[in-house]
Amino acid sequence: MSSIGGIVVVFVCVIAGFLMEKGQIAVLLQPAELLIIGGAAIGTVLTANPIRILKKIVIGLVSIVKGAPFPRARYLDTLKMMFDLLAKSRKEGANHHVRDFVCDTMRMVITGGVSAFDLDQMMELDMDVHHQTENQPCEALSTMADALPGLGIVAAVLGIVVTMGALGGPAEEIGRKVASALVGTFLGILLCYGLVGPLSSNMTKIVEEEQSYYHVLRVMMIAFIKGTAPILAVEMGRRAIPEHIRPSFFEVEKACREKVGEPVAESEAA
């Protein structure tokens, strides 16, 4: 929701400053210029990207509105889940219903014959491929942002062409057409740096947060594969969590002990 607030601040401040300079708000209402710039920008995205990336752009924009998908609570739940999984794997074998990243790695562990180094390399490769795939919608939106100032110039040039055809008319009409042409440049730059660019940057940060989440899983699994006890592997994973959402040592210990039914000391719970 902070992203929506930021967008509102951008447009409110731009319009308020324009009005403070005695500008006429009606001059900025140029549907033809907006159609040229917006339509051309959307067209470039449609031309340059397959359907799967277009769908991910929509999903990414929705995720910006919904908020970060990897908050502190999700990391704590993951640490509890991994402790339970690693403890069970040590005693009874792997949980084959765990999906994707964890499932594939743990299956390799149970199969045996693969060193911790090789598994780490495989996980790193998996993460790189996933990151590259998830970053494609961000790059597509960033390309659109880069194109907007140029498209604004295109709209401005078309406005000047129209103006040149009306040079013999009243000065007031010529001034109105020049103003309309300049609005095209204004809109292109504003939409680039005030809307689409920041949205692309926000989507990139969400992808980076997901990469951090996978990194935590990787740290815990590699530690376990090397023979580290589950609770210590989870502690190593906890320390890999970004500081601003990292749960405390006692929070994780309490959650893991509750998972296996062990009592928690009052001093630790506090």
Secondary structure, DSSP 8 states (H G I E B T S, - for coil): -HHHHHHHHHHHHHHHHHHHTT--HHHH--HHHHHHHHHHHHHHHHHHS-HHHHHHHHHHHHHHHH--SS-HHHHHHHHHHHHHHHHHHHHH---TTS-HHHHHHHHHHHH----HHHHHHHHHHHHHHHHHHHHHHHHHHHHHHHHHHHHHHHHHHHHHHHHHTTTTS-HHHHHHHHHHHHHHHHHHHHHIIIIIHHHHHHHHHHHHHHHHHHHHHHHHHHHHHTT--HHHHHHHHHHHS-GGG---HHHHHHHHHHHHT----HHHH-
